Amino acid sequence: MITLLAGGVGGARLLRGLAAVVPRGELTVVVNTGDDDEFYGLAVSPDIDTILYTLAGLAPLERGWGIDGDTFYVREELDRLTEKGWFALGDRDIATHVYRTWRLRDGATLSRVTAEICLARGIGVRVLPMSDDPIRTEVVSDRGVLAFQDYLVRLRAEPAVRSVRYRGARKARPAAGVIEAIEQSSLIVIAPSNPFVSIGPILALPGIRPALAKARSRVVAVSPLIAGRAVKGPLADMLGAMGRNADVGAIADFYRGLATRLIVAPGDGPRQTADAVMEILEHDILLLEPQRAQALATFLCGLAVAL
């Protein structure tokens, strides 16, 4: 069994490859919910939806988020009725948010709602929100404290990030099955997602770090950087604003004590191995095409067998 800790498009791209090579029922993905927010009165879980749409074959290959070919007529009408919105909700996408909001107000947990959507979409992978309790990622920046979606979408990641915090994480609990998935898996993979805003909220939950530290020999992280640049998102700029180098060493430091192996892009390893805090393995990690994602997934499965 393999468990993937993931958030957003980077995690979804690797998950596409894993789902193609790991037998049905043997793959679990624990998804960041620190990005969750409310728009137009609807409960929106961006990372969960990106994962679900990818597994259902609905997500556009290049963009990665939303539903391929979706239209935005409802959003346009809402803009006429209210001030112009800045968070894109497609017409088919809105159906997911309406259903989630309705079920949550009925008293269902986010885990239950996610499982129901998986069943309706024919998704065989077990998708677990990191928690059923509300956790909100906040960016402390040169423009003050910002909700993550304000920072990333409304302000286009322009503010300089000083630090990231996870409101509500200390009082929250991991969702049912999350700790067990880490304990029972032969391999735990940390996706090439932004460590601060996609993986950090998961690690902030009570019990997650100790579980990973105990399973450290079975934990492998995939770098979200290639030659010092993020494939997608503001990670490199965030590292620079925090006074850190945008390199493999920074990623290795972040996962110190939690993983024994870090997979990096070809050529990124040799310059770092002398100072690395874990074993550095080189492999193609640019997962823009499904075939490349499957190649990395096959490599990861080989590690699982070896372990």
Backbone bond lengths (Angstrom), bond angles and torsions (degrees), N, CA, C in turn:
res aa  C-N    CA-C-N  psi(-1)  N-CA   C-N-CA  omega(-1)  CA-C   N-CA-C  phi
1 M - - - 1.452 - - 1.516 110.03 -
2 I 1.341 115.88 143.76 1.453 122.41 -179.14 1.526 108.77 -125.48
3 T 1.327 116.01 135.93 1.457 121.56 175.47 1.518 108.65 -117.53
4 L 1.326 116.19 132.92 1.460 122.94 178.87 1.520 108.79 -112.35
5 L 1.336 116.94 127.97 1.456 122.06 171.00 1.515 106.99 -95.99
6 A 1.326 117.20 122.27 1.456 118.58 -167.86 1.514 112.88 -146.82
7 G 1.323 113.42 161.78 1.449 121.94 171.68 1.511 109.42 -155.38
8 G 1.311 117.63 132.09 1.454 122.04 170.20 1.513 115.84 69.67
9 V 1.338 113.98 -158.08 1.457 121.58 -169.84 1.522 112.10 -66.52
10 G 1.344 118.21 -41.51 1.465 120.32 179.89 1.514 112.03 -59.49
11 G 1.329 116.03 -44.14 1.455 119.71 177.53 1.515 112.03 -66.33
12 A 1.333 116.45 -38.96 1.462 120.47 -178.85 1.526 111.46 -65.45
13 R 1.316 117.23 -37.03 1.472 119.97 179.97 1.522 111.16 -65.49
14 L 1.322 117.46 -42.55 1.458 119.26 176.58 1.520 110.45 -68.09
15 L 1.324 117.24 -38.69 1.457 121.13 -179.94 1.526 111.15 -61.98
16 R 1.337 117.03 -35.19 1.461 119.66 177.27 1.524 110.62 -57.86
17 G 1.334 116.55 -40.93 1.456 119.95 178.31 1.508 112.65 -70.74
18 L 1.340 116.90 -42.81 1.466 120.37 179.60 1.522 111.39 -62.56
19 A 1.324 117.30 -41.46 1.464 120.71 -178.68 1.523 111.60 -63.96
20 A 1.336 116.33 -23.77 1.462 120.06 -179.28 1.523 112.76 -81.63
21 V 1.346 117.61 -21.04 1.466 119.44 -174.33 1.529 114.02 -119.21
22 V 1.333 117.47 -18.05 1.469 120.27 179.45 1.528 108.63 -92.30
23 P 1.339 118.52 131.03 1.469 121.19 -178.60 1.522 112.08 -55.28
24 R 1.311 115.71 144.98 1.456 122.55 179.43 1.541 109.92 -54.80
25 G 1.286 116.43 134.37 1.452 121.38 178.69 1.514 114.33 89.90
26 E 1.343 118.40 -6.78 1.466 120.98 -178.55 1.526 112.44 -109.19
27 L 1.328 115.91 10.80 1.457 120.33 -177.38 1.528 109.62 -125.50
28 T 1.336 115.94 127.77 1.461 122.73 176.48 1.520 108.65 -122.43
29 V 1.323 117.00 139.42 1.463 120.55 174.25 1.526 108.40 -123.06
30 V 1.335 115.20 126.52 1.461 122.51 175.93 1.523 106.94 -100.05
31 V 1.331 116.14 121.46 1.464 120.61 -167.98 1.531 111.79 -111.06
32 N 1.317 115.28 137.77 1.453 122.58 174.96 1.530 111.31 -60.85
33 T 1.330 116.54 135.28 1.469 120.79 174.28 1.528 111.73 -121.29
34 G 1.333 117.30 9.61 1.461 120.10 178.23 1.509 113.09 -65.89
35 D 1.351 117.25 -19.83 1.462 122.10 179.04 1.521 112.37 -82.43
36 D 1.324 118.28 -9.91 1.465 121.13 -174.12 1.525 110.64 -58.45
37 D 1.333 114.90 145.85 1.459 119.88 -178.88 1.524 108.49 -157.57
38 E 1.314 115.95 179.72 1.462 121.28 178.55 1.517 109.79 -120.17
39 F 1.325 116.32 130.11 1.450 122.04 177.34 1.520 108.51 -132.58
40 Y 1.338 116.16 131.42 1.467 121.98 -178.15 1.531 111.21 53.16
41 G 1.333 116.88 32.00 1.452 120.49 179.89 1.511 114.78 79.63
42 L 1.326 117.68 6.37 1.463 122.05 -177.42 1.526 110.82 -106.39
43 A 1.326 116.55 140.03 1.459 122.42 177.38 1.527 109.06 -80.28
44 V 1.321 116.07 114.19 1.465 122.12 -175.88 1.524 109.01 -112.78
45 S 1.323 116.42 128.89 1.469 123.21 177.53 1.530 108.04 -119.49
46 P 1.333 118.08 83.92 1.467 120.91 -170.70 1.525 114.63 -56.79
47 D 1.348 117.78 -45.36 1.464 118.94 -176.81 1.529 111.48 -70.47
48 I 1.322 116.87 -41.05 1.469 119.28 176.85 1.515 110.13 -60.23
49 D 1.335 116.88 -44.65 1.464 119.35 -177.58 1.526 111.73 -66.17
50 T 1.333 117.40 -38.11 1.467 120.03 176.47 1.523 110.63 -60.56
51 I 1.332 116.39 -41.86 1.464 120.97 177.68 1.529 110.46 -64.79
52 L 1.324 117.15 -47.28 1.471 120.91 -177.49 1.518 111.18 -64.17
53 Y 1.321 117.51 -45.17 1.465 119.80 -178.86 1.525 111.38 -65.95
54 T 1.331 116.45 -34.78 1.471 119.81 176.96 1.518 110.59 -65.44
55 L 1.319 117.36 -47.60 1.467 121.09 -178.97 1.526 111.73 -65.85
56 A 1.331 116.76 -29.57 1.466 120.68 179.32 1.523 112.35 -85.00
57 G 1.333 117.25 -1.12 1.459 120.79 -179.97 1.508 113.51 74.90
58 L 1.326 117.62 23.06 1.465 121.67 -176.39 1.522 113.15 -102.34
59 A 1.320 118.14 -22.76 1.466 121.12 -174.14 1.524 111.11 -73.07
60 P 1.327 118.51 140.04 1.468 120.71 175.67 1.520 110.41 -65.78
61 L 1.313 116.74 138.87 1.457 121.57 -172.57 1.523 112.16 -62.49
62 E 1.331 118.09 -47.28 1.463 120.64 -174.66 1.523 111.69 -78.57
63 R 1.335 117.42 -50.58 1.459 120.30 -176.72 1.518 111.55 -69.26
64 G 1.323 116.81 -42.53 1.455 121.35 174.58 1.510 115.48 92.41
65 W 1.320 120.42 -30.86 1.458 122.28 -176.45 1.541 109.84 -113.69
66 G 1.324 115.35 160.76 1.450 120.23 -179.06 1.519 112.17 76.74
67 I 1.337 115.48 -170.43 1.455 122.57 -179.54 1.522 109.34 -109.29
68 D 1.300 116.08 130.87 1.457 121.56 -177.06 1.536 110.55 -59.83
69 G 1.315 116.02 130.29 1.456 120.89 177.45 1.515 114.83 76.69
70 D 1.346 117.96 8.36 1.457 120.56 -178.55 1.530 110.45 -64.71
71 T 1.325 115.56 153.33 1.461 121.85 175.86 1.528 108.95 -108.08
72 F 1.344 116.58 171.29 1.459 120.62 -172.87 1.532 111.67 -133.16
73 Y 1.333 116.35 37.90 1.463 119.96 -178.69 1.526 112.15 -66.53
74 V 1.323 117.28 -42.44 1.470 120.22 179.33 1.521 110.02 -62.04
75 R 1.316 116.55 -44.00 1.462 120.58 178.56 1.532 110.65 -59.93
76 E 1.327 117.76 -41.58 1.463 121.10 179.38 1.528 111.48 -62.83
77 E 1.328 116.58 -40.32 1.461 120.12 178.64 1.532 111.00 -68.30
78 L 1.331 116.47 -39.11 1.460 119.63 176.75 1.524 111.23 -62.28
79 D 1.327 116.52 -37.10 1.462 120.33 178.04 1.523 111.51 -64.28
80 R 1.331 116.23 -31.59 1.462 119.50 177.15 1.522 111.89 -70.90
81 L 1.326 115.95 -30.98 1.460 121.27 -177.14 1.523 112.93 -87.64
82 T 1.326 116.48 -25.82 1.458 121.29 -178.44 1.520 108.35 -128.44
83 E 1.312 116.75 -176.27 1.460 118.79 173.18 1.517 109.14 -67.97
84 K 1.305 116.69 152.54 1.458 121.41 -174.02 1.517 110.98 -58.45
85 G 1.326 116.01 127.08 1.460 121.27 -179.59 1.512 112.65 -78.48
86 W 1.329 115.57 164.82 1.465 119.98 -179.59 1.525 112.41 -126.09
87 F 1.325 117.77 -1.29 1.467 120.46 178.58 1.532 108.42 -111.66
88 A 1.326 116.36 120.90 1.459 121.14 -173.09 1.522 112.25 -76.87
89 L 1.325 116.01 120.44 1.462 122.47 173.40 1.519 107.68 -122.01
90 G 1.329 116.60 115.17 1.458 120.69 178.67 1.518 111.43 -77.27
91 D 1.325 116.21 164.19 1.465 120.88 -176.47 1.531 112.07 -63.16
92 R 1.328 117.39 -46.89 1.468 120.10 177.57 1.517 110.52 -70.76
93 D 1.298 115.90 -35.61 1.459 122.03 178.31 1.524 110.63 -60.69
94 I 1.316 117.46 -39.54 1.464 121.31 -178.50 1.525 111.18 -59.05
95 A 1.326 117.21 -33.04 1.470 119.47 179.28 1.528 110.94 -58.30
96 T 1.322 117.15 -38.90 1.467 120.80 177.62 1.523 110.64 -62.40
97 H 1.335 116.24 -43.60 1.466 119.95 -177.37 1.524 111.77 -70.52
98 V 1.321 116.89 -36.69 1.465 120.05 176.32 1.524 109.74 -61.98
99 Y 1.338 116.17 -46.41 1.462 120.00 -179.52 1.525 110.93 -62.48
100 R 1.331 116.66 -45.12 1.469 120.00 -178.88 1.537 110.25 -62.33
101 T 1.329 116.54 -45.78 1.466 120.10 -178.99 1.523 111.46 -61.61
102 W 1.299 116.15 -44.17 1.470 122.13 179.23 1.527 110.92 -59.95
103 R 1.345 117.05 -48.25 1.461 120.72 -177.30 1.535 111.82 -68.75
104 L 1.339 117.23 -39.25 1.457 119.78 177.74 1.524 111.15 -63.32
105 R 1.323 116.93 -40.06 1.463 120.38 178.42 1.521 111.48 -68.94
106 D 1.328 116.64 -22.76 1.467 121.13 175.11 1.529 112.10 -79.06
107 G 1.337 116.11 -7.40 1.456 119.98 178.18 1.511 115.38 104.54
108 A 1.325 118.12 0.28 1.464 120.92 177.85 1.529 109.77 -71.45
109 T 1.329 116.46 148.77 1.466 120.19 175.30 1.526 109.86 -79.35
110 L 1.317 115.81 161.91 1.461 120.05 176.83 1.523 110.20 -61.90
111 S 1.333 117.70 -36.27 1.467 121.08 177.14 1.524 110.72 -60.75
112 R 1.329 116.61 -45.10 1.467 121.15 -179.68 1.526 110.33 -63.59
113 V 1.315 116.84 -45.45 1.468 120.21 -179.72 1.525 110.42 -62.36
114 T 1.325 117.16 -42.34 1.469 121.18 179.79 1.520 110.60 -62.87
115 A 1.330 117.04 -41.41 1.467 120.63 177.69 1.526 111.14 -63.98
116 E 1.331 117.24 -37.75 1.466 120.78 178.80 1.530 110.91 -65.89
117 I 1.327 116.51 -40.44 1.471 119.64 178.13 1.524 110.00 -66.41
118 C 1.337 117.37 -40.43 1.470 120.44 176.42 1.523 110.87 -58.10
119 L 1.318 116.85 -44.40 1.458 121.09 179.83 1.518 110.80 -63.22
120 A 1.323 117.09 -44.74 1.463 120.95 -179.20 1.526 111.80 -65.37
121 R 1.325 116.76 -32.01 1.475 121.58 -177.95 1.528 112.26 -91.06
122 G 1.325 118.34 -2.60 1.457 120.51 -179.53 1.508 113.66 71.80
123 I 1.339 117.28 31.79 1.463 122.42 -178.29 1.524 109.16 -90.06
124 G 1.333 116.99 121.82 1.455 121.65 -177.46 1.514 114.37 -90.53
125 V 1.327 117.95 -13.18 1.461 121.49 178.32 1.531 108.93 -77.91
126 R 1.343 116.53 140.19 1.465 119.68 176.87 1.523 108.47 -79.47
127 V 1.335 116.56 116.55 1.466 123.12 -178.70 1.520 108.14 -108.45
128 L 1.338 116.29 117.44 1.459 121.74 -178.23 1.518 110.17 -116.55
129 P 1.344 118.07 121.61 1.467 117.88 167.16 1.512 108.75 -59.90
130 M 1.320 117.55 148.27 1.466 119.07 -178.45 1.526 111.47 -62.06
131 S 1.336 116.35 -29.67 1.456 120.85 -179.86 1.520 109.52 -156.63
132 D 1.337 115.82 154.12 1.460 121.23 171.36 1.519 111.40 -91.47
133 D 1.314 116.81 -5.90 1.461 122.08 177.92 1.528 109.60 -92.15
134 P 1.332 117.77 149.37 1.469 119.66 -179.06 1.522 112.47 -72.60
135 I 1.317 116.29 124.00 1.456 123.93 172.18 1.519 106.83 -126.23
136 R 1.316 117.68 135.29 1.452 119.87 -178.38 1.526 110.24 -126.16
137 T 1.314 115.86 122.68 1.459 121.28 176.66 1.519 109.49 -76.00
138 E 1.333 116.06 128.93 1.461 121.80 178.90 1.525 109.25 -123.66
139 V 1.311 115.00 138.21 1.460 122.06 -179.59 1.522 108.51 -102.51
140 V 1.316 116.37 122.13 1.462 121.68 174.26 1.532 106.64 -90.10
141 S 1.328 116.29 113.75 1.465 120.45 -170.11 1.525 111.77 -130.88
142 D 1.321 115.67 179.46 1.463 120.42 176.08 1.519 112.08 -71.02
143 R 1.336 117.16 -4.71 1.466 121.54 174.74 1.530 111.24 -112.43
144 G 1.314 116.44 19.28 1.448 120.73 178.97 1.516 112.13 98.67
145 V 1.323 115.96 -169.03 1.461 122.06 179.80 1.524 108.33 -86.21
146 L 1.330 116.17 125.78 1.462 121.95 -175.22 1.520 110.84 -123.40
147 A 1.332 116.84 137.99 1.458 120.00 167.60 1.517 108.00 -60.99
148 F 1.317 117.20 147.02 1.460 119.79 -171.15 1.521 112.33 -57.87
149 Q 1.337 118.03 -44.40 1.465 119.41 -178.45 1.523 111.48 -65.79
150 D 1.340 118.01 -32.93 1.466 120.39 174.08 1.529 110.24 -60.30
151 Y 1.329 114.49 -46.76 1.471 119.87 -179.39 1.527 111.64 -63.59
152 L 1.331 116.66 -50.85 1.464 120.61 -171.07 1.523 112.68 -77.51
153 V 1.323 117.41 -46.26 1.465 121.00 -171.48 1.531 111.57 -95.41
154 R 1.336 116.40 -56.51 1.469 118.35 -175.58 1.520 111.68 -65.98
155 L 1.329 117.34 -43.21 1.466 121.45 -177.86 1.519 112.79 -99.63
156 R 1.334 116.66 5.34 1.477 122.56 174.85 1.529 112.82 54.48
157 A 1.325 116.41 36.07 1.469 123.33 177.02 1.524 112.80 57.66
158 E 1.340 117.01 28.66 1.459 120.87 -179.36 1.531 113.87 -78.41
159 P 1.349 120.81 -35.47 1.467 119.50 -179.97 1.529 112.02 -61.17
160 A 1.318 115.57 147.45 1.467 120.93 176.13 1.521 108.74 -79.26
161 V 1.338 116.34 126.29 1.466 121.88 -174.76 1.521 110.04 -88.63
162 R 1.325 116.19 125.67 1.461 121.51 176.50 1.523 111.48 -92.42
163 S 1.334 115.53 -40.03 1.455 120.82 178.79 1.524 108.38 -163.30
164 V 1.331 115.52 171.19 1.465 121.65 178.91 1.521 107.36 -129.85
165 R 1.329 116.49 138.13 1.464 119.94 178.39 1.526 109.56 -133.46
166 Y 1.332 115.26 161.81 1.463 121.15 -171.21 1.524 108.72 -125.60
167 R 1.322 115.31 92.61 1.467 120.94 -175.45 1.524 110.77 -67.77
168 G 1.318 115.74 127.05 1.456 121.37 178.16 1.512 114.57 92.66
169 A 1.326 118.02 -7.33 1.469 120.27 -173.95 1.522 112.20 -66.33
170 R 1.324 118.19 -37.86 1.467 120.55 -175.51 1.525 112.19 -64.60
171 K 1.327 116.40 -32.14 1.462 120.36 -178.42 1.528 112.33 -93.23
172 A 1.323 117.10 -5.17 1.467 120.96 -177.46 1.526 110.89 -86.40
173 R 1.312 115.13 167.79 1.464 121.63 175.94 1.522 109.07 -126.37
174 P 1.320 117.51 145.90 1.471 118.60 172.74 1.527 109.95 -59.11
175 A 1.313 116.24 146.32 1.461 119.97 177.89 1.522 110.26 -63.82
176 A 1.327 115.85 156.20 1.467 120.76 178.60 1.518 110.36 -56.13
177 G 1.324 115.43 130.09 1.458 120.51 177.83 1.509 115.06 98.08
178 V 1.337 117.78 -15.69 1.469 120.09 -176.07 1.534 111.12 -69.42
179 I 1.312 117.29 -53.38 1.470 120.53 179.89 1.525 110.35 -62.22
180 E 1.332 116.53 -41.17 1.471 120.35 179.74 1.531 111.23 -62.45
181 A 1.320 117.21 -38.15 1.463 120.28 178.65 1.521 110.82 -62.40
182 I 1.329 116.84 -41.51 1.461 120.77 178.12 1.530 110.58 -65.53
183 E 1.317 116.53 -42.65 1.464 120.96 -176.68 1.527 112.16 -68.71
184 Q 1.322 117.42 -34.15 1.457 121.32 -170.51 1.529 114.60 -98.49
185 S 1.307 118.32 -10.55 1.461 120.22 -176.45 1.522 111.51 -79.66
186 S 1.313 115.29 145.72 1.462 120.19 175.35 1.522 111.20 -77.43
187 L 1.346 117.02 -19.27 1.459 120.93 176.66 1.526 108.27 -149.47
188 I 1.338 115.81 132.50 1.458 121.71 173.71 1.520 107.09 -113.75
189 V 1.315 116.51 123.00 1.461 122.25 -176.05 1.526 108.74 -110.55
190 I 1.323 116.19 129.31 1.464 121.19 171.90 1.522 106.79 -96.02
191 A 1.316 116.29 117.24 1.465 121.86 -172.49 1.525 111.77 -66.19
192 P 1.343 116.92 162.14 1.471 120.77 176.09 1.524 111.04 -76.00
193 S 1.327 115.29 56.45 1.452 122.61 177.65 1.526 108.78 -102.29
194 N 1.324 116.83 163.19 1.458 121.32 179.19 1.531 109.45 -58.93
195 P 1.339 118.76 119.15 1.471 120.28 -176.42 1.523 113.25 -60.59
196 F 1.336 117.77 -35.00 1.459 120.94 -174.68 1.523 112.86 -77.20
197 V 1.320 117.75 -42.45 1.466 119.50 -170.55 1.526 113.52 -109.83
198 S 1.319 118.84 -11.46 1.461 120.93 178.75 1.526 112.86 -111.89
199 I 1.325 117.05 -42.58 1.464 121.41 179.65 1.525 110.97 -94.98
200 G 1.315 117.53 -35.37 1.457 121.72 -179.77 1.521 114.24 -52.81
201 P 1.345 119.11 -43.39 1.474 118.78 178.59 1.521 112.73 -61.76
202 I 1.323 117.48 -34.64 1.468 120.51 177.38 1.517 109.85 -66.98
203 L 1.332 116.43 -44.95 1.464 120.76 -178.64 1.524 112.08 -67.00
204 A 1.342 117.22 -23.06 1.467 120.66 -178.25 1.512 112.83 -75.76
205 L 1.316 118.34 -14.12 1.459 121.35 -179.43 1.531 110.61 -71.91
206 P 1.316 117.88 138.28 1.470 120.43 177.78 1.533 111.46 -56.76
207 G 1.314 115.72 131.21 1.459 121.01 176.38 1.513 115.09 96.23
208 I 1.327 118.09 -19.76 1.469 119.51 -176.34 1.526 111.25 -72.83
209 R 1.312 117.90 -49.43 1.467 120.08 -179.43 1.533 112.17 -60.34
210 P 1.337 118.79 -46.36 1.473 118.06 177.48 1.527 112.45 -60.53
211 A 1.345 117.08 -38.21 1.471 119.65 179.92 1.523 110.85 -65.34
212 L 1.328 116.82 -41.80 1.465 120.03 178.63 1.523 111.06 -68.95
213 A 1.323 117.13 -40.74 1.463 120.05 179.38 1.530 110.76 -61.40
214 K 1.318 116.17 -39.52 1.466 120.35 178.66 1.522 111.16 -67.00
215 A 1.343 116.63 -33.72 1.474 121.71 -179.03 1.524 111.45 -96.27
216 R 1.320 117.70 16.07 1.465 122.85 -169.29 1.529 114.15 -51.10
217 S 1.316 117.42 -37.14 1.468 119.74 -178.80 1.528 112.14 -66.10
218 R 1.324 116.23 -15.46 1.467 120.92 -179.30 1.528 112.60 -108.96
219 V 1.322 116.45 10.37 1.469 120.37 -177.03 1.524 110.04 -106.61
220 V 1.317 116.31 129.03 1.459 122.42 176.19 1.519 108.50 -128.55
221 A 1.328 116.52 134.98 1.459 121.76 178.48 1.522 109.10 -107.92
222 V 1.322 116.09 147.42 1.461 122.05 176.37 1.523 107.45 -110.20
223 S 1.307 116.92 126.27 1.459 120.86 -176.23 1.531 111.62 -66.15
224 P 1.328 117.51 137.83 1.464 120.75 174.40 1.526 112.84 -89.16
225 L 1.338 116.44 2.51 1.463 121.28 -179.21 1.518 110.83 -111.25
226 I 1.319 116.01 143.14 1.464 122.62 172.31 1.520 107.14 -129.93
227 A 1.324 116.12 117.31 1.468 122.02 -177.98 1.526 111.11 53.29
228 G 1.331 116.09 39.55 1.454 120.62 176.06 1.512 115.50 80.85
229 R 1.305 117.81 5.49 1.462 120.93 -179.49 1.524 109.91 -123.90
230 A 1.330 116.34 144.81 1.455 120.96 176.56 1.521 109.43 -80.20
231 V 1.330 116.14 137.71 1.463 119.86 176.72 1.521 109.73 -61.83
232 K 1.326 116.75 -39.90 1.458 122.27 178.90 1.523 108.72 -149.18
233 G 1.318 116.72 138.68 1.449 119.75 175.55 1.520 114.28 98.59
234 P 1.336 116.78 178.71 1.466 121.89 -169.67 1.522 115.54 -96.05
235 L 1.333 119.39 19.13 1.460 120.82 -171.82 1.524 112.82 -57.32
236 A 1.328 118.17 -46.97 1.461 120.40 -177.05 1.529 110.72 -59.96
237 D 1.334 117.21 -43.42 1.460 120.50 178.66 1.530 111.13 -66.14
238 M 1.330 116.78 -37.59 1.462 120.29 178.30 1.522 110.59 -62.14
239 L 1.321 116.47 -45.70 1.464 120.19 179.50 1.525 110.73 -60.44
240 G 1.325 116.69 -44.06 1.460 120.48 179.15 1.514 112.46 -61.87
241 A 1.348 116.75 -42.87 1.464 121.05 -179.74 1.525 111.67 -66.38
242 M 1.335 116.11 -26.81 1.466 120.79 178.36 1.523 112.36 -87.12
243 G 1.333 116.92 1.87 1.455 120.67 179.20 1.515 113.73 79.78
244 R 1.328 117.01 24.33 1.458 120.53 -179.77 1.519 110.06 -115.75
245 N 1.309 115.85 155.81 1.460 120.73 176.17 1.525 110.03 -77.02
246 A 1.310 115.96 139.92 1.466 120.44 176.08 1.522 108.05 -87.70
247 D 1.331 115.59 79.82 1.452 119.69 -177.88 1.528 109.88 -148.01
248 V 1.312 115.11 178.16 1.460 121.10 -177.74 1.522 110.98 -62.46
249 G 1.337 117.30 -32.78 1.449 120.24 178.88 1.524 112.36 -59.24
250 A 1.328 117.44 -38.86 1.460 121.05 179.17 1.524 111.22 -65.38
251 I 1.334 116.15 -38.94 1.464 119.80 179.04 1.523 110.08 -69.01
252 A 1.334 116.53 -41.35 1.470 120.25 178.24 1.524 110.64 -61.93
253 D 1.319 117.37 -40.63 1.464 120.76 178.80 1.524 111.08 -62.70
254 F 1.327 116.56 -39.54 1.464 120.59 -177.75 1.524 110.61 -61.98
255 Y 1.326 116.66 -37.68 1.463 120.49 -176.93 1.525 113.42 -99.92
256 R 1.339 115.48 16.70 1.463 120.53 178.14 1.530 110.54 -56.74
257 G 1.315 116.74 130.14 1.453 121.91 178.28 1.509 114.98 82.05
258 L 1.344 116.77 -4.44 1.460 120.68 -178.14 1.524 112.60 -113.71
259 A 1.322 117.60 -24.59 1.464 122.00 -178.13 1.520 109.44 -136.68
260 T 1.310 116.62 148.60 1.468 120.38 177.58 1.517 112.23 -100.65
261 R 1.337 117.09 -13.56 1.463 120.47 -177.66 1.518 110.21 -136.10
262 L 1.323 115.37 143.27 1.458 122.28 175.90 1.520 108.12 -128.98
263 I 1.318 116.63 123.99 1.463 121.70 178.77 1.516 108.60 -94.08
264 V 1.329 115.92 126.30 1.464 121.59 -177.31 1.520 109.36 -125.43
265 A 1.319 115.94 167.95 1.458 121.22 179.31 1.525 110.20 -69.84
266 P 1.334 117.46 151.82 1.469 120.20 176.36 1.532 110.93 -54.59
267 G 1.324 115.36 129.37 1.456 120.71 -178.87 1.511 114.19 95.15
268 D 1.340 117.74 -17.42 1.463 120.35 179.10 1.524 112.34 -83.84
269 G 1.321 117.05 -16.89 1.453 120.20 -173.72 1.508 116.73 -80.61
270 P 1.323 119.56 -51.36 1.464 120.53 -170.47 1.520 114.58 -54.96
271 R 1.342 117.86 -35.63 1.461 119.77 -178.19 1.518 112.56 -72.04
272 Q 1.354 116.58 -14.19 1.447 119.43 -173.30 1.526 113.82 -110.91
273 T 1.332 117.54 -15.95 1.464 119.28 -169.70 1.524 113.45 -60.59
274 A 1.330 118.10 -31.65 1.452 119.74 -177.12 1.532 112.02 -65.06
275 D 1.332 117.12 -32.00 1.457 121.14 -176.39 1.526 112.63 -109.76
276 A 1.305 117.08 0.54 1.464 119.31 -174.48 1.520 110.92 -66.70
277 V 1.328 115.71 148.01 1.462 120.73 179.37 1.514 110.83 -94.92
278 M 1.313 117.00 5.49 1.460 121.19 178.41 1.522 108.44 -155.91
279 E 1.324 115.87 170.21 1.462 120.65 179.49 1.523 109.52 -68.05
280 I 1.323 116.49 131.69 1.464 121.93 -179.91 1.529 109.09 -103.27
281 L 1.312 116.25 123.58 1.462 122.33 177.93 1.529 109.17 -116.68
282 E 1.310 116.67 135.11 1.462 120.10 -179.64 1.532 111.01 -98.86
283 H 1.319 114.84 136.24 1.466 121.49 176.82 1.526 107.34 -162.81
284 D 1.314 116.71 155.87 1.458 120.55 174.76 1.530 109.19 -61.35
285 I 1.336 117.28 120.81 1.469 121.03 179.86 1.527 111.50 -120.44
286 L 1.323 117.42 11.34 1.467 121.28 175.02 1.528 107.40 -86.68
287 L 1.320 116.72 99.57 1.466 121.94 -165.13 1.523 112.46 -101.77
288 L 1.313 117.52 41.29 1.454 120.57 -176.72 1.523 112.42 -70.98
289 E 1.341 117.48 -29.63 1.457 121.38 179.29 1.533 109.66 -110.27
290 P 1.331 117.64 146.02 1.469 120.78 -179.20 1.522 113.02 -56.26
291 Q 1.342 117.68 -35.96 1.462 120.53 -177.89 1.529 110.80 -62.76
292 R 1.318 117.26 -38.47 1.463 120.40 -179.98 1.521 110.61 -71.57
293 A 1.319 116.11 -35.79 1.464 119.67 175.93 1.522 110.51 -64.92
294 Q 1.322 116.58 -39.74 1.468 120.16 178.84 1.523 111.02 -67.07
295 A 1.341 117.21 -35.89 1.462 119.91 178.24 1.527 110.60 -63.26
296 L 1.336 117.25 -43.08 1.457 119.92 177.47 1.528 110.65 -67.03
297 A 1.323 116.55 -39.12 1.466 120.35 178.78 1.528 110.75 -62.19
298 T 1.318 117.33 -40.35 1.464 121.39 177.81 1.526 110.60 -63.84
299 F 1.317 116.14 -40.28 1.471 121.12 176.78 1.536 110.18 -62.02
300 L 1.322 116.58 -42.69 1.467 120.83 178.72 1.537 111.20 -64.81
301 C 1.317 116.32 -40.23 1.469 119.41 177.19 1.520 110.77 -61.98
302 G 1.339 116.24 -35.36 1.460 119.92 176.73 1.517 111.02 -63.34
303 L 1.339 117.16 -38.64 1.457 120.45 175.39 1.516 111.42 -62.92
304 A 1.342 115.63 -40.79 1.463 120.10 179.69 1.524 110.98 -61.16
305 V 1.322 116.18 -42.85 1.457 120.50 178.90 1.526 110.67 -64.41
306 A 1.356 115.84 -42.75 1.459 119.68 179.96 1.526 112.07 -62.89
307 L 1.330 115.51 -37.31 1.466 119.07 179.76 1.520 112.19 -72.53
